[in-house]
Amino acid sequence: MPRIDDYESEVLTAYEKGELKSVATKAELAKFKAVARATAIKDRRVNIRLSSGDLSDIQVKALEEGIPYQTLISSVLHKYVTGRLRESRTAKPSQGGTAKRRSTRRSNVPRA
């Protein structure tokens, strides 16, 4: 389990003691429950082809986030289509410096 700071520990203790009260109305709670149910329903399967390099990078990022890589892909796609994820105008280099893209072109495959 991830470590929690003092504030998080205080909130958790208060929750476990039943000291916290919801500020949401019944209508808001019903709305939140409906959205949660609709979001959780995954009734379609999609198969996509990714480069080995991209898949490897996704798997590393998912491992860093502590979630399955399929969940990360689904989350990124959901955020993009709902407008909560947009391409940055100024690309920031990764923590390790300038990102190097791996070539996905095989030398024995002719260009189109």
Distance bins in CASP14 RR format, pairs under 12 A and 6 or more apart:
PFRMAT RR
TARGET T0000
AUTHOR 0000-0000-0000
RMODE 2
METHOD distances of the structure
MODEL  1
1 8 0 0 0 0 0 1 0 0 0 0 0
1 12 0 0 0 0 0 1 0 0 0 0 0
1 66 0 0 0 0 0 1 0 0 0 0 0
2 8 0 0 0 0 1 0 0 0 0 0 0
2 65 0 0 0 0 0 1 0 0 0 0 0
2 66 0 0 0 0 1 0 0 0 0 0 0
3 9 0 0 0 0 1 0 0 0 0 0 0
4 10 0 0 0 0 1 0 0 0 0 0 0
4 11 0 0 0 0 1 0 0 0 0 0 0
4 12 1 0 0 1 0 0 0 0 0 0 0
4 13 0 0 0 0 0 1 0 0 0 0 0
5 11 0 0 0 0 0 1 0 0 0 0 0
5 12 0 0 0 0 0 1 0 0 0 0 0
6 12 0 0 0 0 0 1 0 0 0 0 0
6 13 0 0 0 0 0 1 0 0 0 0 0
7 13 0 0 0 0 0 1 0 0 0 0 0
7 14 0 0 0 0 0 1 0 0 0 0 0
8 14 0 0 0 0 0 1 0 0 0 0 0
8 15 0 0 0 0 0 1 0 0 0 0 0
9 15 0 0 0 0 0 1 0 0 0 0 0
9 16 0 0 0 0 0 1 0 0 0 0 0
10 16 0 0 0 0 0 1 0 0 0 0 0
10 17 0 0 0 0 0 1 0 0 0 0 0
10 19 0 0 0 0 0 1 0 0 0 0 0
10 20 0 0 0 0 0 1 0 0 0 0 0
11 17 0 0 0 0 0 1 0 0 0 0 0
11 18 0 0 0 0 0 1 0 0 0 0 0
11 19 0 0 0 0 1 0 0 0 0 0 0
11 20 1 0 0 1 0 0 0 0 0 0 0
12 18 0 0 0 0 0 1 0 0 0 0 0
12 19 0 0 0 0 0 1 0 0 0 0 0
12 20 0 0 0 0 0 1 0 0 0 0 0
13 19 0 0 0 0 1 0 0 0 0 0 0
13 20 0 0 0 0 0 1 0 0 0 0 0
14 20 1 0 1 0 0 0 0 0 0 0 0
14 21 0 0 0 0 0 1 0 0 0 0 0
15 21 0 0 0 0 0 1 0 0 0 0 0
15 22 0 0 0 0 0 1 0 0 0 0 0
22 28 0 0 0 0 1 0 0 0 0 0 0
22 29 1 0 0 1 0 0 0 0 0 0 0
22 32 0 0 0 0 0 1 0 0 0 0 0
23 29 0 0 0 0 0 1 0 0 0 0 0
24 30 0 0 0 0 1 0 0 0 0 0 0
24 31 0 0 0 0 1 0 0 0 0 0 0
24 32 1 0 0 1 0 0 0 0 0 0 0
24 33 0 0 0 0 0 1 0 0 0 0 0
25 31 0 0 0 0 1 0 0 0 0 0 0
25 32 0 0 0 0 0 1 0 0 0 0 0
26 32 0 0 0 0 0 1 0 0 0 0 0
26 33 0 0 0 0 0 1 0 0 0 0 0
27 33 0 0 0 0 0 1 0 0 0 0 0
27 34 0 0 0 0 0 1 0 0 0 0 0
28 34 0 0 0 0 0 1 0 0 0 0 0
28 35 0 0 0 0 0 1 0 0 0 0 0
29 35 0 0 0 0 0 1 0 0 0 0 0
29 36 0 0 0 0 0 1 0 0 0 0 0
30 36 0 0 0 0 0 1 0 0 0 0 0
30 37 0 0 0 0 0 1 0 0 0 0 0
31 37 0 0 0 0 0 1 0 0 0 0 0
31 38 0 0 0 0 0 1 0 0 0 0 0
32 38 0 0 0 0 0 1 0 0 0 0 0
32 39 0 0 0 0 0 1 0 0 0 0 0
33 39 0 0 0 0 0 1 0 0 0 0 0
33 40 0 0 0 0 0 1 0 0 0 0 0
34 40 0 0 0 0 0 1 0 0 0 0 0
34 41 0 0 0 0 0 1 0 0 0 0 0
35 41 0 0 0 0 0 1 0 0 0 0 0
35 82 0 0 0 0 0 1 0 0 0 0 0
38 78 0 0 0 0 0 1 0 0 0 0 0
39 74 0 0 0 0 0 1 0 0 0 0 0
39 75 0 0 0 0 0 1 0 0 0 0 0
39 78 1 0 0 1 0 0 0 0 0 0 0
39 79 0 0 0 0 0 1 0 0 0 0 0
39 82 0 0 0 0 1 0 0 0 0 0 0
40 71 0 0 0 0 0 1 0 0 0 0 0
40 74 0 0 0 0 0 1 0 0 0 0 0
40 78 0 0 0 0 0 1 0 0 0 0 0
42 70 0 0 0 0 0 1 0 0 0 0 0
42 71 0 0 0 0 0 1 0 0 0 0 0
42 74 1 0 0 1 0 0 0 0 0 0 0
42 75 0 0 0 0 0 1 0 0 0 0 0
42 77 0 0 0 0 0 1 0 0 0 0 0
42 78 0 0 0 0 0 1 0 0 0 0 0
44 74 0 0 0 0 0 1 0 0 0 0 0
44 77 0 0 0 0 0 1 0 0 0 0 0
45 70 0 0 0 0 0 1 0 0 0 0 0
45 74 0 0 0 0 0 1 0 0 0 0 0
46 70 0 0 0 0 0 1 0 0 0 0 0
46 73 0 0 0 0 1 0 0 0 0 0 0
46 74 0 0 0 0 1 0 0 0 0 0 0
46 77 0 0 0 0 1 0 0 0 0 0 0
47 70 0 0 0 0 0 1 0 0 0 0 0
47 73 0 0 0 0 0 1 0 0 0 0 0
48 54 0 0 0 0 0 1 0 0 0 0 0
48 55 0 0 0 0 1 0 0 0 0 0 0
48 58 0 0 0 0 0 1 0 0 0 0 0
48 70 0 0 0 0 0 1 0 0 0 0 0
48 73 0 0 0 0 1 0 0 0 0 0 0
48 74 0 0 0 0 0 1 0 0 0 0 0
48 77 0 0 0 0 1 0 0 0 0 0 0
49 55 0 0 0 0 1 0 0 0 0 0 0
49 104 0 0 0 0 0 1 0 0 0 0 0
50 56 0 0 0 0 1 0 0 0 0 0 0
50 57 0 0 0 0 1 0 0 0 0 0 0
50 58 1 0 0 1 0 0 0 0 0 0 0
50 59 0 0 0 0 0 1 0 0 0 0 0
50 69 0 0 0 0 0 1 0 0 0 0 0
50 70 0 0 0 0 0 1 0 0 0 0 0
50 73 0 0 0 0 1 0 0 0 0 0 0
50 102 0 0 0 0 0 1 0 0 0 0 0
50 104 0 0 0 0 1 0 0 0 0 0 0
51 57 0 0 0 0 1 0 0 0 0 0 0
51 58 0 0 0 0 0 1 0 0 0 0 0
51 101 0 0 0 0 1 0 0 0 0 0 0
51 102 1 0 0 1 0 0 0 0 0 0 0
51 103 0 0 0 0 1 0 0 0 0 0 0
51 104 1 1 0 0 0 0 0 0 0 0 0
51 105 0 0 0 0 1 0 0 0 0 0 0
51 106 0 0 0 0 0 1 0 0 0 0 0
52 58 0 0 0 0 0 1 0 0 0 0 0
52 59 0 0 0 0 0 1 0 0 0 0 0
52 102 1 0 0 1 0 0 0 0 0 0 0
52 103 0 0 0 0 0 1 0 0 0 0 0
52 104 1 0 0 1 0 0 0 0 0 0 0
52 106 0 0 0 0 0 1 0 0 0 0 0
53 59 0 0 0 0 1 0 0 0 0 0 0
53 60 0 0 0 0 1 0 0 0 0 0 0
53 61 0 0 0 0 0 1 0 0 0 0 0
53 99 0 0 0 0 0 1 0 0 0 0 0
53 100 0 0 0 0 0 1 0 0 0 0 0
53 101 0 0 0 0 1 0 0 0 0 0 0
53 102 1 0 1 0 0 0 0 0 0 0 0
53 103 0 0 0 0 1 0 0 0 0 0 0
53 104 1 0 0 1 0 0 0 0 0 0 0
54 60 0 0 0 0 0 1 0 0 0 0 0
54 61 0 0 0 0 0 1 0 0 0 0 0
54 69 0 0 0 0 0 1 0 0 0 0 0
54 73 0 0 0 0 0 1 0 0 0 0 0
54 76 0 0 0 0 0 1 0 0 0 0 0
54 101 0 0 0 0 1 0 0 0 0 0 0
54 102 0 0 0 0 1 0 0 0 0 0 0
54 103 0 0 0 0 0 1 0 0 0 0 0
54 104 1 0 0 1 0 0 0 0 0 0 0
55 61 0 0 0 0 0 1 0 0 0 0 0
55 62 0 0 0 0 0 1 0 0 0 0 0
55 69 1 0 0 1 0 0 0 0 0 0 0
55 70 0 0 0 0 0 1 0 0 0 0 0
55 72 0 0 0 0 0 1 0 0 0 0 0
55 73 0 0 0 0 1 0 0 0 0 0 0
55 102 0 0 0 0 0 1 0 0 0 0 0
55 104 0 0 0 0 0 1 0 0 0 0 0
56 62 0 0 0 0 0 1 0 0 0 0 0
56 63 0 0 0 0 0 1 0 0 0 0 0
56 69 0 0 0 0 1 0 0 0 0 0 0
56 102 0 0 0 0 1 0 0 0 0 0 0
56 104 0 0 0 0 0 1 0 0 0 0 0
57 63 0 0 0 0 0 1 0 0 0 0 0
57 64 0 0 0 0 0 1 0 0 0 0 0
57 69 0 0 0 0 1 0 0 0 0 0 0
57 72 0 0 0 0 0 1 0 0 0 0 0
57 73 0 0 0 0 0 1 0 0 0 0 0
57 94 0 0 0 0 1 0 0 0 0 0 0
57 99 0 0 0 0 1 0 0 0 0 0 0
57 100 0 0 0 0 0 1 0 0 0 0 0
57 101 0 0 0 0 1 0 0 0 0 0 0
57 102 0 0 0 0 1 0 0 0 0 0 0
57 104 0 0 0 0 0 1 0 0 0 0 0
58 64 0 0 0 0 0 1 0 0 0 0 0
58 65 0 0 0 0 0 1 0 0 0 0 0
58 67 0 0 0 0 0 1 0 0 0 0 0
58 68 0 0 0 0 0 1 0 0 0 0 0
58 69 1 0 1 0 0 0 0 0 0 0 0
58 70 0 0 0 0 1 0 0 0 0 0 0
58 71 0 0 0 0 0 1 0 0 0 0 0
58 72 1 0 0 1 0 0 0 0 0 0 0
58 73 1 0 0 1 0 0 0 0 0 0 0
58 74 0 0 0 0 0 1 0 0 0 0 0
58 75 0 0 0 0 0 1 0 0 0 0 0
58 76 0 0 0 0 1 0 0 0 0 0 0
58 77 0 0 0 0 0 1 0 0 0 0 0
59 65 0 0 0 0 0 1 0 0 0 0 0
59 66 0 0 0 0 0 1 0 0 0 0 0
59 67 0 0 0 0 0 1 0 0 0 0 0
59 68 0 0 0 0 1 0 0 0 0 0 0
59 69 1 0 1 0 0 0 0 0 0 0 0
59 70 0 0 0 0 1 0 0 0 0 0 0
59 71 0 0 0 0 0 1 0 0 0 0 0
59 72 0 0 0 0 1 0 0 0 0 0 0
59 73 0 0 0 0 0 1 0 0 0 0 0
60 66 0 0 0 0 0 1 0 0 0 0 0
60 69 0 0 0 0 1 0 0 0 0 0 0
60 72 0 0 0 0 0 1 0 0 0 0 0
60 94 0 0 0 0 0 1 0 0 0 0 0
61 67 0 0 0 0 1 0 0 0 0 0 0
61 68 0 0 0 0 0 1 0 0 0 0 0
61 69 1 0 0 1 0 0 0 0 0 0 0
61 71 0 0 0 0 0 1 0 0 0 0 0
61 72 1 0 0 1 0 0 0 0 0 0 0
61 73 0 0 0 0 0 1 0 0 0 0 0
61 75 0 0 0 0 0 1 0 0 0 0 0
61 76 0 0 0 0 1 0 0 0 0 0 0
61 94 0 0 0 0 0 1 0 0 0 0 0
61 95 0 0 0 0 0 1 0 0 0 0 0
62 68 1 0 0 1 0 0 0 0 0 0 0
62 69 1 1 0 0 0 0 0 0 0 0 0
62 70 0 0 0 0 1 0 0 0 0 0 0
62 71 1 0 0 1 0 0 0 0 0 0 0
62 72 1 0 1 0 0 0 0 0 0 0 0
62 73 0 0 0 0 1 0 0 0 0 0 0
62 74 0 0 0 0 0 1 0 0 0 0 0
62 75 0 0 0 0 1 0 0 0 0 0 0
62 76 0 0 0 0 0 1 0 0 0 0 0
63 69 1 0 0 1 0 0 0 0 0 0 0
63 71 0 0 0 0 0 1 0 0 0 0 0
63 72 0 0 0 0 1 0 0 0 0 0 0
64 72 0 0 0 0 1 0 0 0 0 0 0
64 94 0 0 0 0 0 1 0 0 0 0 0
64 95 0 0 0 0 0 1 0 0 0 0 0
65 71 0 0 0 0 1 0 0 0 0 0 0
65 72 1 0 0 1 0 0 0 0 0 0 0
65 73 0 0 0 0 0 1 0 0 0 0 0
65 75 0 0 0 0 1 0 0 0 0 0 0
65 76 0 0 0 0 0 1 0 0 0 0 0
66 72 0 0 0 0 1 0 0 0 0 0 0
66 75 0 0 0 0 0 1 0 0 0 0 0
67 73 0 0 0 0 0 1 0 0 0 0 0
67 74 0 0 0 0 1 0 0 0 0 0 0
67 75 1 0 0 1 0 0 0 0 0 0 0
67 76 0 0 0 0 0 1 0 0 0 0 0
68 74 0 0 0 0 1 0 0 0 0 0 0
68 75 0 0 0 0 0 1 0 0 0 0 0
69 75 0 0 0 0 0 1 0 0 0 0 0
69 76 0 0 0 0 0 1 0 0 0 0 0
70 76 0 0 0 0 0 1 0 0 0 0 0
70 77 0 0 0 0 0 1 0 0 0 0 0
71 77 0 0 0 0 0 1 0 0 0 0 0
71 78 0 0 0 0 0 1 0 0 0 0 0
72 78 0 0 0 0 0 1 0 0 0 0 0
72 79 0 0 0 0 0 1 0 0 0 0 0
73 79 0 0 0 0 0 1 0 0 0 0 0
73 80 0 0 0 0 0 1 0 0 0 0 0
74 80 0 0 0 0 0 1 0 0 0 0 0
74 81 0 0 0 0 0 1 0 0 0 0 0
75 81 0 0 0 0 0 1 0 0 0 0 0
75 82 0 0 0 0 0 1 0 0 0 0 0
75 84 0 0 0 0 0 1 0 0 0 0 0
75 85 0 0 0 0 1 0 0 0 0 0 0
76 82 0 0 0 0 0 1 0 0 0 0 0
76 83 0 0 0 0 0 1 0 0 0 0 0
76 84 0 0 0 0 0 1 0 0 0 0 0
76 85 1 0 0 1 0 0 0 0 0 0 0
76 86 0 0 0 0 0 1 0 0 0 0 0
76 87 0 0 0 0 0 1 0 0 0 0 0
77 83 0 0 0 0 0 1 0 0 0 0 0
77 84 0 0 0 0 0 1 0 0 0 0 0
77 85 0 0 0 0 1 0 0 0 0 0 0
78 84 0 0 0 0 1 0 0 0 0 0 0
78 85 0 0 0 0 1 0 0 0 0 0 0
79 85 1 1 0 0 0 0 0 0 0 0 0
79 86 0 0 0 0 1 0 0 0 0 0 0
80 86 1 0 0 1 0 0 0 0 0 0 0
80 87 0 0 0 0 1 0 0 0 0 0 0
91 97 0 0 0 0 0 1 0 0 0 0 0
91 98 0 0 0 0 0 1 0 0 0 0 0
91 99 0 0 0 0 1 0 0 0 0 0 0
91 101 0 0 0 0 0 1 0 0 0 0 0
92 98 0 0 0 0 0 1 0 0 0 0 0
92 99 0 0 0 0 1 0 0 0 0 0 0
93 99 1 0 0 1 0 0 0 0 0 0 0
93 100 0 0 0 0 0 1 0 0 0 0 0
94 100 0 0 0 0 1 0 0 0 0 0 0
94 101 0 0 0 0 0 1 0 0 0 0 0
103 109 0 0 0 0 0 1 0 0 0 0 0
105 111 1 0 0 1 0 0 0 0 0 0 0
105 112 0 0 0 0 0 1 0 0 0 0 0
END
